[in-house]
Amino acid sequence: MNSGFRSMHPAVALLYYAGLLLFALLGLHPLFLVTEIAGLLALLLLQGQGKALLRGLPFMLLMGGSVAVLNPLFSHRGAHILFYWLDQPITLEAVLYGLIMMTVLLTIFIWFISYNYTVTTDKFMYLFAAAAPRTALLTLMALRFVPLFQRRLRQITLIQRLRGVDVRTGSLRKRMQDGMTLLKVLLTWSLEEALQTGDSMTARGYGVAKRSTYSIYKPDRQDKLILLVLTLSGMIALFFWLQGYGTLEIYPRMKSMDFGWQDAVMYGSFCLFVLLPAGLEGKEKWLWRSSKRNKYPSAILKKTGTRSMSSRSQ
């Protein structure tokens, strides 16, 4: 079901995800990062993408946990020493900074899952094909190669396993040889298809003349309203961030987390920016369920009424 935030104009989604990525990279504050993760998780769950999130969760936790563990082991900056490990000080500032970096990585990983579901291929081409058609096409093809290579490698592995080529069994030398064989088949297949695609595009006259474009996306009143709200709330949060609010200074010495009225205004506008798409999805879910509840009881009453009348006539 393509409804809610996913059905809105692509410019709205582009502004939203660009703002989320900007805030994740600039606002190294645990409260803002946790709020952004909560907004993205709520949006994904309301869109029915819980399984995709669970599939990528082990990798995200592994990468984020590695950063959280390795940062205090390699960085010894900070004034509050917790303990010594192998004659190296483990500071509170390094531990907290590692946790914040872990949260940033988790935010970016979840951001990618939500972005890939909402901003589809046709939306990406609509946003960038008119201004830079070749760059948009190359970017889209590059993004396409990652899942394509994964699918092809699984197919090649299953087929070559019947011929005894398996990277899971045998000595280390045999596994390396089998791995190179799989890689050679994958690259040969991909290069051959790339040549066929290039010949096909040349035969169809791609790039000879200026292409005309057709768009099915037309902004309505709701799209313009949401775009205006996202712009204003994002600009307010960015303005206060430029003034030095909504930040947490850790190095060289961690400062206290003061939260004044300026930080409160910034956090309120940030929450509006982050949680607005999840609110739209929740509204669509509620309207859908309420319409089903209002529709089916009347149909049931009609059926029961006709049955009672027919039984009385008999």
DOSEMI-54523 format. One line per field, with one value per residue: x, y, z of N, C-alpha, C in turn. Coordinates in nm, 2 decimals, padded with zeros to 4 digits. Example, Ala and Ser with C-alpha at 12.3 -4.5 7.8 and 13.67 -1.06 7.14 Angstrom:
<pts>
npx	01.32:01.28
npy	-00.57:-00.22
npz	00.78:00.71
capx	01.23:01.37
capy	-00.45:-00.11
capz	00.78:00.71
cpx	01.32:01.29
cpy	-00.33:00.00
cpz	00.78:00.79
</pts>
This chain:
<pts>
npx	00.08:00.08:00.08:00.03:00.33:00.50:00.37:00.37:00.49:00.81:00.99:00.94:01.01:01.29:01.38:01.32:01.49:01.74:01.76:01.75:01.99:02.18:02.14:02.21:02.48:02.58:02.46:02.58:02.46:02.32:02.04:01.92:02.00:01.89:01.62:01.60:01.65:01.43:01.22:01.27:01.25:00.98:00.86:00.94:00.83:00.56:00.53:00.55:00.80:00.94:01.06:01.27:01.42:01.49:01.65:01.88:01.97:02.17:02.41:02.42:02.44:02.68:02.87:02.83:02.87:03.14:03.27:03.20:03.35:03.61:03.69:03.74:03.97:04.17:04.17:04.27:04.20:04.07:03.96:03.86:03.95:03.86:03.96:04.26:04.38:04.60:04.80:04.71:04.51:04.16:03.92:03.64:03.53:03.62:03.47:03.21:03.21:03.26:03.01:02.84:02.92:02.86:02.58:02.54:02.62:02.43:02.20:02.25:02.25:01.99:01.87:01.94:01.79:01.52:01.53:01.58:01.34:01.15:01.23:01.21:01.32:01.21:01.14:01.39:01.50:01.32:01.38:01.65:01.71:01.64:01.81:02.07:02.11:02.29:02.46:02.27:02.18:02.42:02.47:02.24:02.27:02.51:02.42:02.25:02.41:02.50:02.30:02.24:02.48:02.50:02.28:02.34:02.59:02.50:02.35:02.55:02.71:02.54:02.52:02.79:02.85:02.76:02.95:03.16:03.29:03.34:03.34:03.33:03.43:03.72:04.08:04.26:04.39:04.24:03.99:04.05:04.11:03.87:03.71:03.82:03.75:03.47:03.45:03.56:03.37:03.15:03.24:03.28:03.03:02.89:03.04:02.99:02.71:02.71:02.83:02.64:02.43:02.53:02.56:02.29:02.19:02.33:02.23:01.97:01.99:02.07:02.16:02.20:02.03:01.85:01.66:01.31:01.10:00.86:00.64:00.48:00.43:00.28:00.26:00.03:-00.20:-00.15:00.11:00.25:00.20:00.32:00.58:00.64:00.62:00.82:01.04:01.04:01.06:01.30:01.48:01.47:01.57:01.83:01.92:01.94:02.13:02.36:02.40:02.52:02.37:02.21:02.42:02.68:02.96:03.24:03.52:03.80:03.73:03.45:03.15:02.88:02.54:02.36:02.03:01.86:01.60:01.64:01.76:01.54:01.35:01.48:01.49:01.21:01.13:01.30:01.19:00.94:01.02:01.14:00.94:00.72:00.66:00.62:00.39:00.21:00.20:00.09:-00.16:-00.27:-00.29:-00.47:-00.70:-00.76:-00.82:-01.03:-01.22:-01.26:-01.38:-01.61:-01.73:-01.77:-01.94:-02.20:-02.25:-02.27:-02.49:-02.68:-02.69:-02.77:-03.02:-03.17:-03.17:-03.32:-03.57:-03.63:-03.66:-03.88:-04.08:-04.10
npy	-00.12:00.20:00.47:00.75:00.90:00.80:00.83:01.09:01.40:01.38:01.58:01.65:01.42:01.42:01.66:01.60:01.37:01.47:01.66:01.51:01.36:01.56:01.67:01.44:01.42:01.67:01.74:01.63:01.52:01.34:01.34:01.45:01.27:01.02:01.09:01.12:00.86:00.73:00.86:00.76:00.49:00.46:00.55:00.35:00.12:00.18:00.19:-00.08:-00.20:-00.36:-00.62:-00.58:-00.41:-00.58:-00.77:-00.62:-00.55:-00.71:-00.65:-00.37:-00.34:-00.47:-00.31:-00.06:-00.13:-00.20:00.04:00.18:00.03:00.03:00.30:00.41:00.25:00.33:00.61:00.83:01.07:01.31:01.41:01.27:00.99:00.65:00.39:00.18:00.01:-00.23:-00.05:00.18:00.47:00.47:00.68:00.87:01.05:00.95:00.71:00.80:00.95:00.75:00.60:00.79:00.81:00.55:00.57:00.76:00.61:00.40:00.56:00.65:00.41:00.32:00.53:00.49:00.25:00.34:00.55:00.41:00.27:00.47:00.67:00.59:00.44:00.57:00.81:00.91:00.96:01.14:01.36:01.43:01.39:01.58:01.80:01.69:01.45:01.24:01.21:01.14:00.90:00.74:00.74:00.61:00.36:00.28:00.25:00.05:-00.17:-00.29:-00.45:-00.61:-00.75:-00.90:-01.07:-01.21:-01.33:-01.51:-01.68:-01.78:-01.91:-02.12:-02.26:-02.33:-02.48:-02.73:-02.82:-02.87:-02.64:-02.47:-02.24:-02.30:-02.54:-02.76:-02.70:-02.41:-02.30:-02.42:-02.30:-02.03:-02.04:-02.13:-01.91:-01.71:-01.81:-01.79:-01.51:-01.43:-01.54:-01.38:-01.12:-01.14:-01.20:-00.96:-00.76:-00.84:-00.80:-00.52:-00.43:-00.51:-00.35:-00.09:-00.11:-00.13:00.11:00.29:00.21:00.29:00.56:00.71:01.00:01.15:01.36:01.62:01.49:01.45:01.47:01.31:01.36:01.22:01.33:01.56:01.84:01.87:02.04:01.95:01.85:02.08:02.21:02.04:02.05:02.32:02.33:02.15:02.28:02.52:02.43:02.29:02.49:02.66:02.49:02.45:02.72:02.77:02.58:02.68:02.90:02.78:02.62:02.31:02.13:01.91:01.93:01.73:01.67:01.87:01.82:01.71:01.89:02.02:01.93:02.17:02.30:02.52:02.77:02.83:02.59:02.43:02.53:02.48:02.20:02.14:02.23:02.06:01.81:01.83:01.84:01.58:01.39:01.44:01.30:01.03:01.09:01.14:00.89:00.74:00.87:00.80:00.52:00.51:00.63:00.45:00.21:00.30:00.35:00.10:-00.02:00.13:00.06:-00.23:-00.31:-00.20:-00.34:-00.60:-00.57:-00.52:-00.77:-00.94:-00.83:-00.87:-01.15:-01.20:-01.09:-01.26:-01.50:-01.44:-01.41:-01.67
npz	00.00:-00.11:00.05:00.28:00.40:00.21:-00.03:-00.09:-00.24:-00.42:-00.36:-00.09:00.05:-00.01:00.11:00.37:00.43:00.37:00.56:00.80:00.77:00.78:01.04:01.18:01.14:01.23:01.48:01.75:01.99:02.25:02.31:02.09:01.89:01.98:01.96:01.69:01.60:01.71:01.57:01.31:01.35:01.43:01.19:01.01:01.12:01.11:00.84:00.78:00.76:00.94:00.92:00.74:00.89:01.11:00.97:00.91:01.15:01.31:01.18:01.20:01.48:01.53:01.39:01.51:01.78:01.77:01.72:01.96:02.14:02.05:02.05:02.32:02.37:02.19:02.20:02.43:02.54:02.77:03.09:03.31:03.44:03.43:03.47:03.43:03.15:03.04:03.10:03.00:03.01:03.05:02.97:03.08:02.90:02.65:02.65:02.64:02.41:02.22:02.25:02.16:01.89:01.81:01.82:01.62:01.40:01.40:01.36:01.09:00.95:00.99:00.87:00.60:00.54:00.56:00.37:00.13:00.11:00.08:-00.11:-00.41:-00.73:-00.95:-00.83:-00.76:-01.01:-01.11:-00.95:-01.00:-01.27:-01.46:-01.41:-01.41:-01.61:-01.69:-01.47:-01.27:-01.37:-01.37:-01.09:-01.00:-01.13:-01.00:-00.74:-00.78:-00.83:-00.59:-00.44:-00.66:-00.73:-00.49:-00.52:-00.76:-00.68:-00.49:-00.66:-00.83:-00.65:-00.56:-00.80:-00.87:-00.66:-00.71:-00.88:-00.72:-00.64:-00.36:-00.10:00.16:00.24:00.26:00.23:00.32:00.09:-00.11:-00.06:-00.11:-00.38:-00.49:-00.41:-00.57:-00.82:-00.81:-00.79:-01.04:-01.22:-01.14:-01.20:-01.48:-01.58:-01.50:-01.64:-01.90:-01.92:-01.88:-02.11:-02.30:-02.21:-02.26:-02.55:-02.62:-02.52:-02.69:-02.94:-02.92:-02.93:-02.70:-02.54:-02.77:-02.85:-02.67:-02.41:-02.36:-02.08:-01.87:-01.61:-01.33:-01.09:-00.90:-00.70:-00.44:-00.22:00.04:00.02:-00.03:00.22:00.41:00.32:00.37:00.65:00.72:00.62:00.77:01.04:01.02:00.95:01.18:01.38:01.27:01.28:01.56:01.62:01.49:01.65:01.86:02.03:02.16:02.15:02.27:02.45:02.47:02.45:02.54:02.80:02.96:02.95:03.15:03.09:03.01:02.97:02.83:02.76:02.49:02.39:02.44:02.26:02.02:02.03:02.03:01.77:01.63:01.70:01.58:01.31:01.28:01.36:01.22:00.96:01.06:01.21:01.00:00.88:01.09:01.11:00.86:00.90:01.11:00.99:00.80:00.94:01.09:00.89:00.79:01.02:01.03:00.80:00.77:00.99:00.92:00.69:00.79:00.95:00.76:00.63:00.84:00.89:00.65:00.66:00.89:00.81:00.60:00.74:00.89:00.70:00.61
capx	00.00:00.16:00.01:00.11:00.45:00.56:00.29:00.38:00.58:00.95:01.07:00.92:01.10:01.43:01.41:01.32:01.60:01.86:01.77:01.79:02.13:02.25:02.13:02.28:02.62:02.62:02.42:02.63:02.39:02.25:01.90:01.87:02.02:01.79:01.49:01.60:01.63:01.29:01.13:01.29:01.20:00.84:00.82:00.96:00.73:00.43:00.53:00.55:00.93:01.00:01.14:01.39:01.50:01.55:01.75:02.00:02.00:02.29:02.52:02.43:02.49:02.82:02.95:02.82:02.94:03.28:03.31:03.19:03.45:03.75:03.72:03.82:04.09:04.26:04.17:04.29:04.18:03.97:04.01:03.80:04.00:03.78:04.05:04.37:04.38:04.73:04.88:04.65:04.39:04.03:03.86:03.49:03.50:03.63:03.36:03.09:03.22:03.23:02.87:02.77:02.96:02.78:02.45:02.54:02.62:02.29:02.11:02.28:02.21:01.84:01.83:01.95:01.68:01.40:01.54:01.57:01.20:01.06:01.27:01.22:01.40:01.15:01.15:01.52:01.52:01.24:01.44:01.78:01.73:01.63:01.93:02.20:02.06:02.39:02.51:02.17:02.18:02.53:02.45:02.14:02.33:02.60:02.35:02.18:02.50:02.53:02.21:02.25:02.60:02.47:02.19:02.42:02.68:02.42:02.31:02.67:02.75:02.46:02.55:02.92:02.86:02.73:03.07:03.26:03.35:03.27:03.44:03.30:03.49:03.85:04.19:04.26:04.43:04.13:03.89:04.09:04.10:03.72:03.66:03.86:03.67:03.34:03.47:03.59:03.24:03.07:03.29:03.26:02.88:02.86:03.10:02.92:02.58:02.74:02.86:02.51:02.35:02.59:02.53:02.15:02.16:02.38:02.14:01.85:02.02:02.08:02.25:02.22:01.96:01.79:01.55:01.19:01.06:00.72:00.63:00.35:00.43:00.23:00.24:-00.10:-00.20:-00.09:00.25:00.31:00.19:00.42:00.71:00.66:00.64:00.95:01.14:01.05:01.11:01.44:01.56:01.47:01.67:01.96:01.96:01.99:02.26:02.46:02.43:02.59:02.28:02.18:02.54:02.74:03.11:03.30:03.67:03.90:03.67:03.31:03.08:02.74:02.43:02.26:01.92:01.78:01.48:01.68:01.77:01.40:01.29:01.54:01.44:01.07:01.13:01.36:01.09:00.84:01.08:01.17:00.83:00.60:00.63:00.56:00.25:00.13:00.17:-00.01:-00.29:-00.33:-00.33:-00.60:-00.82:-00.79:-00.88:-01.17:-01.31:-01.30:-01.47:-01.74:-01.79:-01.81:-02.06:-02.32:-02.27:-02.31:-02.63:-02.77:-02.71:-02.85:-03.16:-03.23:-03.19:-03.44:-03.69:-03.67:-03.71:-04.02:-04.17:-04.12
capy	00.00:00.32:00.58:00.82:00.98:00.74:00.87:01.24:01.45:01.34:01.69:01.64:01.31:01.46:01.76:01.53:01.28:01.55:01.73:01.40:01.33:01.68:01.68:01.33:01.45:01.79:01.75:01.52:01.53:01.21:01.35:01.47:01.15:00.92:01.13:01.09:00.72:00.70:00.90:00.67:00.36:00.47:00.56:00.22:00.02:00.21:00.15:-00.22:-00.24:-00.42:-00.73:-00.53:-00.36:-00.69:-00.83:-00.55:-00.52:-00.76:-00.58:-00.24:-00.35:-00.51:-00.20:00.04:-00.17:-00.20:00.18:00.21:-00.04:00.07:00.44:00.44:00.18:00.40:00.75:00.84:01.21:01.33:01.45:01.18:00.85:00.55:00.28:00.16:-00.12:-00.24:00.07:00.29:00.52:00.46:00.80:00.88:01.13:00.86:00.62:00.87:00.98:00.62:00.57:00.89:00.77:00.44:00.62:00.82:00.50:00.34:00.66:00.65:00.28:00.32:00.63:00.42:00.16:00.42:00.62:00.32:00.23:00.58:00.73:00.48:00.47:00.67:00.94:00.97:01.01:01.27:01.47:01.47:01.36:01.70:01.89:01.62:01.32:01.14:01.19:01.07:00.76:00.67:00.72:00.51:00.23:00.24:00.20:-00.08:-00.28:-00.36:-00.57:-00.70:-00.84:-01.00:-01.18:-01.29:-01.41:-01.63:-01.77:-01.84:-02.00:-02.24:-02.34:-02.38:-02.58:-02.86:-02.86:-02.89:-02.52:-02.43:-02.17:-02.34:-02.67:-02.78:-02.63:-02.26:-02.27:-02.45:-02.20:-01.91:-02.07:-02.13:-01.77:-01.63:-01.86:-01.72:-01.37:-01.42:-01.56:-01.27:-01.00:-01.17:-01.18:-00.82:-00.69:-00.87:-00.73:-00.38:-00.41:-00.52:-00.23:00.02:-00.12:-00.11:00.25:00.35:00.18:00.36:00.70:00.78:01.11:01.21:01.48:01.64:01.40:01.50:01.40:01.31:01.35:01.19:01.38:01.70:01.87:01.92:02.13:01.88:01.84:02.22:02.24:01.96:02.10:02.44:02.30:02.09:02.39:02.62:02.37:02.26:02.62:02.70:02.40:02.48:02.85:02.76:02.50:02.77:02.98:02.70:02.54:02.18:02.06:01.86:01.93:01.62:01.68:01.78:01.79:01.71:02.00:01.98:01.94:02.28:02.29:02.65:02.79:02.82:02.45:02.37:02.57:02.40:02.06:02.13:02.23:01.93:01.70:01.85:01.80:01.44:01.31:01.47:01.18:00.92:01.13:01.13:00.75:00.70:00.92:00.71:00.39:00.53:00.65:00.32:00.12:00.35:00.33:-00.05:-00.05:00.19:00.00:-00.36:-00.33:-00.17:-00.45:-00.71:-00.54:-00.54:-00.92:-01.00:-00.78:-00.95:-01.29:-01.20:-01.07:-01.38:-01.60:-01.41:-01.44:-01.81
capz	00.00:-00.12:00.11:00.39:00.37:00.09:-00.14:-00.10:-00.35:-00.39:-00.30:00.05:00.10:-00.03:00.21:00.50:00.45:00.37:00.69:00.89:00.75:00.82:01.18:01.24:01.13:01.30:01.61:01.83:02.12:02.26:02.31:01.95:01.81:02.02:01.91:01.54:01.58:01.75:01.46:01.20:01.38:01.42:01.05:00.94:01.17:01.06:00.70:00.77:00.73:01.06:00.89:00.68:01.00:01.18:00.89:00.91:01.29:01.36:01.12:01.26:01.62:01.52:01.35:01.62:01.90:01.75:01.74:02.10:02.22:02.01:02.07:02.44:02.37:02.11:02.23:02.58:02.58:02.87:03.23:03.41:03.42:03.50:03.51:03.34:03.08:02.97:03.13:02.92:03.08:02.99:03.02:03.07:02.78:02.54:02.65:02.60:02.27:02.15:02.25:02.07:01.75:01.79:01.80:01.49:01.30:01.40:01.29:00.95:00.90:00.98:00.77:00.47:00.52:00.54:00.25:00.02:00.09:00.05:-00.23:-00.51:-00.85:-01.03:-00.76:-00.77:-01.15:-01.12:-00.87:-01.05:-01.41:-01.54:-01.40:-01.44:-01.64:-01.69:-01.33:-01.20:-01.43:-01.32:-00.95:-00.98:-01.16:-00.90:-00.62:-00.81:-00.84:-00.47:-00.43:-00.78:-00.71:-00.39:-00.57:-00.85:-00.61:-00.43:-00.77:-00.88:-00.54:-00.56:-00.92:-00.87:-00.55:-00.77:-00.95:-00.62:-00.60:-00.24:-00.02:00.30:00.27:00.20:00.29:00.30:-00.04:-00.20:-00.04:-00.18:-00.53:-00.52:-00.40:-00.69:-00.93:-00.80:-00.82:-01.18:-01.28:-01.11:-01.28:-01.62:-01.60:-01.49:-01.75:-02.02:-01.92:-01.89:-02.25:-02.37:-02.18:-02.34:-02.69:-02.63:-02.51:-02.81:-03.05:-02.90:-02.94:-02.57:-02.53:-02.90:-02.84:-02.54:-02.38:-02.30:-01.96:-01.83:-01.46:-01.27:-00.95:-00.90:-00.56:-00.40:-00.10:00.16:-00.01:00.00:00.36:00.48:00.27:00.44:00.79:00.74:00.60:00.88:01.16:01.00:00.96:01.32:01.45:01.22:01.33:01.70:01.62:01.45:01.77:01.97:02.12:02.12:02.14:02.39:02.43:02.54:02.46:02.62:02.93:02.94:03.02:03.20:02.99:03.03:02.88:02.85:02.67:02.35:02.36:02.43:02.13:01.91:02.04:01.98:01.62:01.58:01.71:01.47:01.18:01.28:01.39:01.13:00.87:01.14:01.24:00.88:00.86:01.19:01.07:00.75:00.96:01.19:00.90:00.73:01.03:01.13:00.78:00.79:01.13:01.00:00.68:00.78:01.08:00.85:00.60:00.87:00.99:00.64:00.61:00.95:00.88:00.55:00.70:00.99:00.74:00.52:00.83:00.93:00.59:00.60
cpx	00.09:00.08:00.09:00.22:00.51:00.49:00.30:00.48:00.73:01.03:01.05:01.01:01.25:01.46:01.41:01.45:01.73:01.87:01.81:01.94:02.22:02.25:02.21:02.43:02.67:02.58:02.46:02.59:02.31:02.10:01.85:01.89:01.92:01.65:01.49:01.58:01.49:01.20:01.15:01.24:01.04:00.79:00.83:00.86:00.59:00.42:00.54:00.69:01.01:01.09:01.27:01.48:01.57:01.66:01.89:02.05:02.14:02.41:02.54:02.48:02.64:02.91:02.95:02.89:03.09:03.34:03.31:03.30:03.59:03.78:03.79:03.95:04.20:04.27:04.17:04.27:04.07:04.04:03.96:03.85:03.92:03.87:04.16:04.36:04.51:04.81:04.83:04.53:04.27:03.95:03.71:03.45:03.51:03.52:03.24:03.09:03.21:03.09:02.79:02.80:02.88:02.63:02.44:02.54:02.49:02.19:02.13:02.23:02.06:01.79:01.84:01.83:01.55:01.41:01.52:01.42:01.12:01.10:01.30:01.30:01.34:01.15:01.29:01.55:01.44:01.31:01.57:01.80:01.73:01.75:02.06:02.16:02.17:02.44:02.40:02.16:02.30:02.52:02.35:02.19:02.43:02.53:02.28:02.28:02.52:02.43:02.21:02.37:02.57:02.38:02.26:02.52:02.62:02.39:02.44:02.72:02.67:02.49:02.69:02.94:02.84:02.86:03.19:03.33:03.28:03.37:03.42:03.38:03.63:03.95:04.18:04.30:04.31:04.02:03.92:04.08:03.95:03.66:03.70:03.78:03.53:03.34:03.49:03.46:03.15:03.11:03.27:03.12:02.84:02.91:03.03:02.78:02.60:02.76:02.73:02.42:02.40:02.55:02.38:02.12:02.21:02.28:02.01:01.87:02.02:02.19:02.27:02.15:01.90:01.67:01.43:01.16:00.91:00.72:00.49:00.33:00.39:00.20:00.10:-00.09:-00.13:00.06:00.31:00.30:00.30:00.56:00.74:00.69:00.78:01.06:01.16:01.11:01.26:01.53:01.57:01.58:01.81:02.01:02.01:02.12:02.38:02.50:02.50:02.50:02.26:02.31:02.60:02.89:03.17:03.45:03.70:03.84:03.52:03.24:02.94:02.64:02.33:02.16:01.83:01.67:01.52:01.70:01.63:01.33:01.35:01.50:01.30:01.06:01.20:01.27:00.98:00.89:01.09:01.04:00.71:00.57:00.57:00.42:00.16:00.10:00.07:-00.15:-00.35:-00.37:-00.46:-00.72:-00.86:-00.86:-01.02:-01.26:-01.35:-01.40:-01.61:-01.81:-01.85:-01.93:-02.19:-02.35:-02.32:-02.46:-02.73:-02.80:-02.80:-03.00:-03.23:-03.26:-03.31:-03.57:-03.73:-03.72:-03.85:-04.12:-04.20:-04.21
cpy	00.12:00.44:00.65:00.90:00.93:00.79:01.02:01.27:01.41:01.45:01.69:01.54:01.35:01.56:01.69:01.45:01.36:01.62:01.63:01.37:01.44:01.69:01.56:01.35:01.57:01.79:01.63:01.53:01.41:01.23:01.37:01.34:01.04:00.96:01.10:00.94:00.67:00.74:00.81:00.54:00.36:00.48:00.42:00.12:00.05:00.18:00.00:-00.27:-00.30:-00.54:-00.68:-00.47:-00.47:-00.76:-00.75:-00.51:-00.58:-00.69:-00.44:-00.24:-00.39:-00.39:-00.09:00.00:-00.17:-00.06:00.22:00.15:00.01:00.21:00.46:00.36:00.25:00.55:00.76:00.99:01.21:01.35:01.35:01.04:00.75:00.44:00.27:00.02:-00.13:-00.11:00.19:00.34:00.51:00.58:00.80:00.95:01.04:00.76:00.68:00.91:00.86:00.58:00.67:00.85:00.64:00.48:00.69:00.72:00.43:00.43:00.65:00.52:00.27:00.42:00.57:00.33:00.24:00.50:00.53:00.27:00.35:00.64:00.62:00.53:00.58:00.81:01.00:01.02:01.14:01.38:01.52:01.46:01.49:01.79:01.82:01.48:01.21:01.11:01.11:00.92:00.68:00.64:00.61:00.37:00.18:00.18:00.07:-00.20:-00.36:-00.47:-00.66:-00.80:-00.94:-01.11:-01.27:-01.38:-01.53:-01.73:-01.85:-01.94:-02.13:-02.33:-02.40:-02.48:-02.72:-02.91:-02.88:-02.76:-02.46:-02.36:-02.21:-02.47:-02.67:-02.70:-02.48:-02.23:-02.30:-02.35:-02.07:-01.92:-02.06:-01.99:-01.69:-01.68:-01.79:-01.57:-01.35:-01.44:-01.44:-01.14:-01.02:-01.15:-01.04:-00.74:-00.72:-00.80:-00.58:-00.35:-00.42:-00.40:-00.11:00.01:-00.09:00.04:00.33:00.33:00.26:00.51:00.77:00.88:01.19:01.35:01.50:01.56:01.48:01.41:01.41:01.28:01.32:01.25:01.53:01.74:01.92:02.01:02.07:01.87:01.98:02.25:02.17:02.01:02.23:02.42:02.24:02.19:02.48:02.55:02.33:02.38:02.67:02.62:02.43:02.62:02.84:02.68:02.59:02.87:02.91:02.62:02.40:02.09:02.01:01.85:01.83:01.64:01.83:01.75:01.81:01.82:01.95:02.01:02.04:02.28:02.41:02.65:02.78:02.67:02.38:02.41:02.49:02.26:02.04:02.14:02.11:01.82:01.71:01.81:01.64:01.35:01.33:01.36:01.06:00.96:01.11:00.98:00.70:00.75:00.84:00.58:00.40:00.55:00.53:00.22:00.17:00.34:00.19:-00.08:00.01:00.12:-00.14:-00.39:-00.31:-00.29:-00.58:-00.69:-00.56:-00.69:-00.98:-00.95:-00.85:-01.09:-01.29:-01.18:-01.19:-01.49:-01.57:-01.44:-01.59:-01.86
cpz	00.00:-00.07:00.22:00.33:00.24:-00.04:-00.17:-00.21:-00.32:-00.33:-00.14:00.11:00.09:00.08:00.35:00.53:00.45:00.50:00.80:00.89:00.80:00.97:01.25:01.24:01.21:01.44:01.70:01.97:02.14:02.26:02.17:01.87:01.85:01.96:01.76:01.52:01.61:01.63:01.34:01.22:01.37:01.28:00.98:00.99:01.12:00.91:00.67:00.73:00.85:01.02:00.82:00.79:01.08:01.11:00.90:01.05:01.34:01.30:01.18:01.40:01.62:01.49:01.46:01.74:01.89:01.77:01.89:02.18:02.18:02.04:02.20:02.45:02.29:02.14:02.38:02.62:02.68:03.01:03.33:03.37:03.50:03.55:03.41:03.28:03.00:02.98:03.05:02.99:02.99:03.05:03.00:02.94:02.65:02.53:02.60:02.45:02.18:02.14:02.16:01.92:01.72:01.75:01.66:01.38:01.29:01.33:01.14:00.88:00.89:00.88:00.63:00.44:00.49:00.41:00.13:00.00:00.04:-00.08:-00.33:-00.63:-00.93:-00.97:-00.77:-00.91:-01.17:-01.06:-00.94:-01.20:-01.50:-01.53:-01.44:-01.48:-01.64:-01.55:-01.25:-01.25:-01.37:-01.17:-00.93:-01.02:-01.06:-00.78:-00.65:-00.81:-00.71:-00.44:-00.54:-00.77:-00.60:-00.44:-00.67:-00.78:-00.54:-00.54:-00.81:-00.77:-00.54:-00.68:-00.91:-00.76:-00.60:-00.84:-00.85:-00.58:-00.48:-00.15:00.13:00.34:00.21:00.28:00.26:00.15:-00.14:-00.18:-00.11:-00.33:-00.57:-00.51:-00.52:-00.81:-00.92:-00.83:-00.97:-01.26:-01.26:-01.20:-01.43:-01.66:-01.60:-01.60:-01.88:-02.03:-01.94:-02.04:-02.33:-02.34:-02.26:-02.49:-02.71:-02.62:-02.63:-02.93:-03.04:-02.90:-02.81:-02.58:-02.66:-02.90:-02.70:-02.52:-02.32:-02.18:-01.93:-01.68:-01.42:-01.13:-00.96:-00.76:-00.54:-00.28:00.02:00.14:00.02:00.14:00.44:00.44:00.35:00.59:00.81:00.71:00.72:01.01:01.14:01.01:01.10:01.40:01.40:01.27:01.47:01.71:01.58:01.56:01.88:02.06:02.07:02.09:02.27:02.37:02.53:02.56:02.47:02.76:02.91:03.02:03.06:03.09:03.03:02.93:02.90:02.76:02.52:02.31:02.35:02.30:02.01:01.91:02.00:01.83:01.56:01.59:01.60:01.34:01.17:01.28:01.30:01.03:00.94:01.18:01.12:00.86:00.97:01.16:00.96:00.81:01.03:01.10:00.83:00.82:01.07:01.01:00.76:00.90:01.10:00.89:00.71:00.88:01.01:00.75:00.67:00.92:00.88:00.62:00.71:00.94:00.77:00.58:00.80:00.91:00.66:00.61:00.88:00.82:00.57:00.71
</pts>
